[in-house]
Amino acid sequence: MISFDRFTLDNGLTVIVHPDQSTPMAVVNVMYNVGARDENPEKTGFAHLFEHLMFGGSINIPEYDEPLQMAGGENNAYTTNDLTNYFLQLPVQNLETAFWLESDRMLSLAFSEKSLEVQRKVVCEEFKEHYINKPYGDVWHKMRELAYTTHPYRWMTIGKELKHVEDASLQDVKDFFFKHYTPSNAILAVAGPVTVPQVKTLAEKWFGPIPAGKKYERTLPREPRQTEDRSRDVQANVPLDALYKTWHMPARLEDGYYAADLITEIMGAGGSSRLFQSLVKEQQLFSNIECYHFGSVERGLMTVEGKLVKGVSMEKAEAAVEAEIEKLLNNGVTEAELQKAKNKTESVVAFEDMSLMNRANNLAFYELLGDAALMNTELAKFQTVTVDGLLSEAREIFRKGNCNTLRYFAAN
């Protein structure tokens, strides 16, 4: 059971406090309720660009990293389609330094053409290195475009195309910042050997004076139910043929999510999974294969991804994947398989929760979902999944008309 307290400042900033006296370090986590799904389709990649810009200096602090390092701290950040998260860890006696740093960049970045140019260059290089020049780097650009017709999950966090970041003006960037990076659109989680009164005093001192900004109300177009299978064949300069199949699956807070998560565990998580045992070890059709999903807040994608053994035909490999799915749909899973998947999930969660950084991050994330207390009820939801319930969810996910297939052929 993860204990925490919650309070909200007058400007709308939600603060979560998780006391843990077993460590001399404190974690400060600021989660903004903005991700790639909140971007203008003609101006994508902004949420990720901001992950970089937020380290480029704020109104009163020209260098973010320097004072943090002097205080014995370290930091990082990540952006997804759903959210942007900044986190740092430092000795608790220097906690106020973290509040000073994070509040200043929430108050306002030091917007300048120079800072924008530097970070734009970094992001453009990242785009080229990881998504254009890297083998299989464009897979998720192509898959998202195939699987989504309407919802903004149809582009990746890095952006739909390089041009959007290249053309971003200083005004575009300012507008995006003041729309999303406000106290009312953020969650501050503080963990470590702290007290609620101490955190409240620091939060009111450093974050309290920041203007609330206009509360961002998310109204995203709903992806229509997919009723026809879609596929695309691609030839590229890659070492091996590869197969990618996705199916739309329940959103993070929908009941079916927990069964869906356990399906990925049973089908393709690790060497003892069904797909690996059958298609890699026994039939030797794939050099590796896995089944996973992204934990998306809205309706996401369950994925089967595998690299084919050289000389194996795509038709044979794909037919073998479909045969394994048919086996699941016809025969379901055993109680022992389901229990093993639940046990593995439980151990992963327990291991994650050992880290103070993860606890702070998860408390902020569950608060973003609606209530930090959900963190303490998640495992119980996995435990309620039955063999029949899992089969029923599998039949809904793997139904005809819900599949998107990307066949990646090595050009040789």
VMD Tcl script that draws the C-alpha trace (Angstrom):
set ca {
  {0.00 0.00 0.00}
  {1.56 3.30 -1.10}
  {0.57 6.06 1.33}
  {0.24 9.67 0.16}
  {-1.45 12.99 0.88}
  {-2.91 15.36 -1.67}
  {-3.69 19.07 -1.69}
  {-4.38 21.68 -4.36}
  {-3.02 25.21 -4.53}
  {-5.31 28.15 -5.32}
  {-3.91 28.28 -8.86}
  {-5.01 24.69 -9.52}
  {-1.69 22.88 -9.07}
  {-2.28 19.41 -7.61}
  {0.39 18.31 -5.13}
  {0.94 14.70 -4.05}
  {3.19 14.00 -1.04}
  {4.61 10.53 -0.42}
  {6.71 10.41 2.78}
  {9.45 7.76 2.95}
  {11.94 8.06 5.77}
  {14.13 5.17 4.57}
  {16.18 7.27 2.16}
  {18.21 10.50 2.37}
  {17.10 11.44 -1.16}
  {14.00 13.29 -2.28}
  {12.26 13.01 -5.64}
  {10.38 15.88 -7.27}
  {8.21 14.90 -10.23}
  {6.27 17.38 -12.36}
  {3.80 15.80 -14.77}
  {2.07 17.98 -17.35}
  {-1.20 16.74 -18.79}
  {-0.06 17.31 -22.37}
  {1.27 14.90 -24.96}
  {1.44 14.47 -28.70}
  {-2.35 13.83 -28.79}
  {-2.91 17.50 -27.86}
  {-1.08 18.92 -30.87}
  {-2.47 20.61 -33.94}
  {-2.28 18.01 -36.78}
  {-0.47 20.64 -38.86}
  {2.03 21.40 -36.06}
  {3.10 18.10 -34.52}
  {6.16 17.25 -32.44}
  {5.65 20.26 -30.13}
  {5.20 18.29 -26.87}
  {8.49 16.52 -27.52}
  {10.19 19.77 -28.59}
  {9.15 21.21 -25.21}
  {10.79 18.36 -23.37}
  {14.02 19.81 -24.80}
  {13.10 23.49 -24.51}
  {12.31 23.13 -20.80}
  {16.03 22.50 -20.21}
  {17.04 25.52 -22.27}
  {16.75 28.10 -19.50}
  {13.85 29.89 -17.82}
  {13.17 33.51 -16.86}
  {15.47 33.67 -13.82}
  {17.65 30.59 -14.38}
  {19.70 30.60 -17.60}
  {21.12 27.08 -16.99}
  {18.81 24.45 -15.50}
  {21.40 21.70 -14.97}
  {24.13 23.70 -13.26}
  {22.41 24.58 -9.96}
  {20.88 21.09 -9.78}
  {24.28 19.44 -10.13}
  {25.72 21.79 -7.48}
  {22.94 20.59 -5.17}
  {23.92 16.95 -5.79}
  {20.93 16.23 -8.01}
  {20.19 14.52 -11.32}
  {17.22 14.85 -13.64}
  {15.54 13.59 -16.75}
  {12.28 13.82 -18.69}
  {10.15 11.94 -21.20}
  {7.22 12.67 -23.49}
  {4.53 10.27 -24.67}
  {1.38 10.65 -26.75}
  {-0.46 11.23 -23.46}
  {1.76 13.26 -21.12}
  {5.07 15.00 -20.45}
  {7.03 14.19 -17.31}
  {10.02 15.91 -15.66}
  {11.68 14.29 -12.67}
  {14.68 14.88 -10.49}
  {16.33 13.40 -7.43}
  {18.54 15.22 -4.92}
  {19.56 15.11 -1.24}
  {16.53 16.12 0.83}
  {18.40 19.00 2.52}
  {18.54 20.67 -0.92}
  {14.84 20.12 -1.64}
  {14.13 23.82 -2.02}
  {16.52 24.00 -4.99}
  {14.20 21.61 -6.85}
  {11.14 23.77 -6.08}
  {13.00 26.88 -7.28}
  {14.09 25.21 -10.55}
  {10.76 23.58 -11.42}
  {8.62 26.58 -10.50}
  {10.72 28.94 -12.60}
  {10.29 26.95 -15.77}
  {6.57 26.58 -15.08}
  {6.37 30.35 -14.61}
  {7.91 30.92 -18.01}
  {10.67 29.73 -20.25}
  {13.28 32.19 -21.47}
  {11.85 32.21 -24.97}
  {14.46 33.22 -27.52}
  {15.18 32.50 -31.16}
  {18.58 31.16 -30.10}
  {17.19 28.63 -27.60}
  {14.52 27.52 -30.09}
  {17.13 27.11 -32.82}
  {19.44 25.03 -30.60}
  {16.67 22.67 -29.43}
  {15.05 22.49 -32.87}
  {18.38 21.29 -34.24}
  {18.65 18.64 -31.51}
  {15.14 17.36 -32.19}
  {15.64 17.35 -35.99}
  {18.86 15.35 -35.59}
  {17.04 12.92 -33.29}
  {14.28 12.57 -35.90}
  {16.79 11.79 -38.66}
  {18.92 9.46 -36.55}
  {16.15 7.36 -34.99}
  {13.27 7.55 -37.47}
  {14.69 8.21 -40.94}
  {18.19 6.70 -41.11}
  {17.77 3.80 -38.67}
  {16.61 0.41 -40.02}
  {12.89 -0.09 -39.18}
  {12.90 3.47 -37.73}
  {9.76 4.52 -39.62}
  {7.72 1.44 -38.65}
  {5.57 3.27 -36.09}
  {5.04 6.28 -38.35}
  {3.62 3.92 -40.94}
  {1.72 1.73 -38.46}
  {0.03 4.62 -36.66}
  {-1.09 6.09 -39.99}
  {-2.47 2.69 -40.95}
  {-4.21 1.92 -37.64}
  {-5.69 5.36 -36.86}
  {-7.77 7.40 -39.27}
  {-9.09 10.06 -36.89}
  {-7.57 10.06 -33.40}
  {-4.31 12.03 -32.85}
  {-2.55 8.80 -31.89}
  {-2.06 8.63 -35.65}
  {1.26 10.44 -35.29}
  {4.25 9.67 -33.12}
  {5.55 11.75 -30.22}
  {8.52 12.94 -32.32}
  {5.99 14.41 -34.77}
  {4.27 13.48 -38.01}
  {6.97 14.98 -40.18}
  {10.27 16.77 -39.71}
  {8.95 19.91 -41.40}
  {6.56 20.68 -38.53}
  {9.42 21.20 -36.06}
  {11.63 22.85 -38.69}
  {8.91 25.43 -39.36}
  {7.92 26.05 -35.71}
  {7.97 29.79 -35.01}
  {8.71 31.40 -31.66}
  {5.05 32.48 -31.47}
  {3.86 28.90 -32.13}
  {6.06 27.71 -29.29}
  {4.88 30.44 -26.87}
  {1.22 29.71 -27.65}
  {1.72 26.00 -26.96}
  {3.53 26.71 -23.69}
  {0.96 29.09 -22.21}
  {-1.88 26.78 -23.25}
  {-0.50 23.61 -21.62}
  {2.32 24.28 -19.12}
  {0.20 25.86 -16.43}
  {-0.40 24.98 -12.75}
  {-3.94 23.85 -13.47}
  {-2.61 21.38 -16.05}
  {0.14 19.94 -13.87}
  {0.70 17.51 -11.00}
  {3.61 17.90 -8.60}
  {4.61 14.72 -6.76}
  {7.18 14.94 -3.95}
  {8.57 11.77 -2.34}
  {11.21 11.04 0.25}
  {11.94 11.99 3.89}
  {9.53 14.94 3.76}
  {6.42 16.05 5.65}
  {3.17 17.40 4.27}
  {3.52 20.80 6.07}
  {7.07 21.17 4.70}
  {5.98 20.43 1.12}
  {2.92 22.68 1.48}
  {5.10 25.59 2.63}
  {7.54 25.12 -0.27}
  {4.77 24.62 -2.84}
  {2.94 27.77 -1.77}
  {6.17 29.79 -1.68}
  {7.46 28.75 -5.11}
  {4.45 27.61 -7.15}
  {1.65 29.57 -5.46}
  {2.39 32.92 -7.19}
  {2.33 31.41 -10.72}
  {-0.83 32.51 -12.62}
  {-3.27 29.60 -12.99}
  {-3.70 30.04 -16.74}
  {-6.80 28.87 -18.55}
  {-7.72 25.29 -17.69}
  {-7.13 23.15 -20.76}
  {-10.18 21.07 -21.66}
  {-9.35 18.11 -23.87}
  {-11.83 17.35 -26.65}
  {-10.30 14.83 -29.00}
  {-11.99 13.13 -31.95}
  {-12.93 9.53 -31.17}
  {-11.44 6.84 -33.39}
  {-14.29 4.99 -35.14}
  {-14.54 1.24 -34.57}
  {-12.40 -0.48 -37.19}
  {-14.42 -2.88 -39.30}
  {-12.00 -3.83 -42.11}
  {-8.51 -5.26 -41.85}
  {-5.82 -2.99 -43.31}
  {-2.35 -3.86 -44.55}
  {0.67 -2.28 -46.16}
  {3.82 -3.76 -47.68}
  {7.08 -1.83 -47.48}
  {10.48 -2.48 -49.02}
  {13.44 -0.93 -47.24}
  {17.15 -1.24 -46.63}
  {16.86 -3.47 -43.55}
  {18.73 -6.67 -42.62}
  {15.70 -8.97 -42.18}
  {12.07 -9.16 -43.23}
  {9.81 -8.14 -40.35}
  {6.11 -8.50 -39.56}
  {4.06 -6.07 -37.46}
  {0.41 -6.63 -36.61}
  {-1.73 -4.41 -34.38}
  {-5.27 -4.54 -33.03}
  {-7.22 -1.78 -31.26}
  {-7.55 -2.55 -27.55}
  {-9.26 -1.01 -24.49}
  {-8.19 2.31 -22.99}
  {-6.22 2.51 -19.74}
  {-9.28 2.81 -17.47}
  {-11.61 0.45 -19.34}
  {-12.40 -2.92 -17.78}
  {-10.97 -4.92 -20.66}
  {-7.53 -3.33 -20.26}
  {-6.42 -5.76 -17.55}
  {-7.36 -8.84 -19.57}
  {-5.66 -7.31 -22.62}
  {-2.47 -6.72 -20.64}
  {-2.45 -10.36 -19.48}
  {-3.01 -11.53 -23.09}
  {0.24 -9.80 -24.13}
  {2.02 -11.45 -21.21}
  {0.82 -14.95 -22.17}
  {1.25 -14.55 -25.93}
  {4.54 -12.75 -26.24}
  {6.37 -11.55 -23.14}
  {9.65 -13.41 -22.91}
  {11.08 -16.81 -23.76}
  {8.32 -18.87 -22.12}
  {5.50 -17.12 -24.02}
  {3.35 -18.94 -26.57}
  {4.61 -17.08 -29.66}
  {8.27 -17.44 -28.72}
  {8.00 -21.12 -27.83}
  {6.09 -22.04 -30.99}
  {7.46 -19.71 -33.66}
  {11.06 -19.14 -32.54}
  {12.03 -22.35 -30.71}
  {9.88 -25.04 -32.32}
  {9.12 -23.88 -35.88}
  {12.16 -21.56 -36.20}
  {10.26 -19.10 -38.38}
  {11.22 -15.96 -36.43}
  {14.55 -14.97 -34.89}
  {12.56 -13.10 -32.24}
  {8.90 -12.24 -31.66}
  {6.97 -10.40 -28.95}
  {3.50 -9.21 -28.09}
  {3.06 -5.95 -26.19}
  {1.07 -2.72 -25.89}
  {1.88 0.87 -24.93}
  {-0.39 1.38 -21.91}
  {-2.06 4.27 -23.76}
  {-4.53 6.40 -21.80}
  {-7.05 6.23 -24.67}
  {-7.75 3.21 -26.87}
  {-4.34 1.85 -27.81}
  {-2.80 -0.88 -29.93}
  {-1.92 -4.45 -29.05}
  {1.09 -5.43 -31.13}
  {2.76 -8.56 -32.39}
  {6.18 -7.82 -33.85}
  {8.77 -10.25 -35.15}
  {11.88 -10.51 -37.35}
  {11.76 -13.43 -39.75}
  {14.53 -16.01 -40.08}
  {16.31 -15.48 -43.41}
  {14.73 -17.60 -46.12}
  {11.32 -17.93 -44.43}
  {8.49 -16.52 -46.56}
  {6.29 -13.74 -45.20}
  {3.17 -15.79 -46.04}
  {4.34 -18.74 -43.97}
  {5.39 -16.55 -41.03}
  {2.16 -14.57 -40.99}
  {0.03 -17.72 -41.28}
  {1.87 -19.16 -38.26}
  {1.14 -16.04 -36.17}
  {-2.53 -16.22 -37.15}
  {-2.63 -19.92 -36.27}
  {-1.37 -19.13 -32.74}
  {-4.05 -16.46 -32.35}
  {-6.71 -18.92 -33.60}
  {-5.49 -21.44 -31.03}
  {-6.01 -18.82 -28.31}
  {-9.50 -17.93 -29.61}
  {-10.59 -21.57 -29.94}
  {-9.08 -23.03 -26.76}
  {-8.50 -20.06 -24.45}
  {-5.83 -20.26 -21.76}
  {-5.39 -22.58 -18.79}
  {-5.79 -21.51 -15.17}
  {-2.07 -22.18 -14.69}
  {-1.10 -19.89 -17.62}
  {-3.34 -17.12 -16.35}
  {-2.01 -17.42 -12.80}
  {1.58 -17.34 -14.04}
  {0.84 -14.13 -15.97}
  {-0.79 -12.57 -12.89}
  {2.18 -13.56 -10.71}
  {4.62 -12.04 -13.19}
  {2.60 -8.81 -13.32}
  {2.54 -8.67 -9.53}
  {6.31 -9.14 -9.26}
  {6.96 -6.45 -11.91}
  {4.77 -3.98 -10.00}
  {6.42 -4.86 -6.68}
  {9.88 -4.45 -8.20}
  {8.92 -1.10 -9.76}
  {7.56 0.18 -6.46}
  {10.89 -0.41 -4.75}
  {12.21 2.70 -6.51}
  {11.25 6.03 -4.97}
  {11.47 7.63 -8.42}
  {8.96 5.14 -9.83}
  {6.56 5.64 -6.92}
  {6.54 9.42 -7.43}
  {6.07 8.98 -11.18}
  {3.24 6.46 -10.73}
  {1.40 8.57 -8.15}
  {1.48 11.51 -10.58}
  {0.35 9.27 -13.46}
  {-2.61 7.79 -11.58}
  {-3.59 11.27 -10.44}
  {-3.54 12.30 -14.10}
  {-5.82 9.33 -14.82}
  {-8.20 10.62 -12.17}
  {-7.01 9.54 -8.72}
  {-3.57 8.68 -7.31}
  {-5.29 6.05 -5.11}
  {-5.80 3.90 -8.24}
  {-2.16 2.92 -7.77}
  {-3.21 0.81 -4.79}
  {-6.10 -0.97 -6.54}
  {-4.46 -1.92 -9.84}
  {-3.25 -5.37 -8.81}
  {-6.67 -6.34 -7.49}
  {-8.10 -5.61 -10.96}
  {-5.63 -7.99 -12.57}
  {-6.55 -10.65 -10.01}
  {-10.25 -10.46 -10.97}
  {-9.56 -11.47 -14.59}
  {-10.90 -14.98 -15.22}
  {-10.09 -17.51 -17.93}
  {-13.52 -16.82 -19.50}
  {-13.09 -13.06 -19.21}
  {-9.70 -13.21 -20.90}
  {-11.08 -15.32 -23.76}
  {-13.99 -12.93 -24.23}
  {-11.59 -9.96 -24.43}
  {-9.28 -11.84 -26.82}
  {-12.24 -12.49 -29.15}
  {-13.11 -8.78 -29.15}
  {-9.52 -7.64 -29.79}
  {-8.58 -10.27 -32.39}
  {-11.91 -10.03 -34.21}
  {-12.02 -9.90 -37.99}
  {-11.78 -6.33 -39.22}
  {-9.72 -5.02 -36.27}
  {-6.25 -5.91 -37.58}
  {-3.56 -3.74 -39.17}
  {-0.61 -5.47 -40.80}
  {2.69 -3.97 -41.87}
  {4.95 -6.30 -43.83}
  {8.50 -5.03 -43.96}
  {10.62 -6.59 -46.73}
  {14.40 -6.36 -46.88}
  {15.31 -4.91 -50.28}
  {18.03 -7.18 -51.63}
}
mol new
graphics top color blue
foreach p $ca { graphics top sphere $p radius 0.5 }
foreach p [lrange $ca 0 end-1] q [lrange $ca 1 end] { graphics top cylinder $p $q radius 0.2 }
display resetview
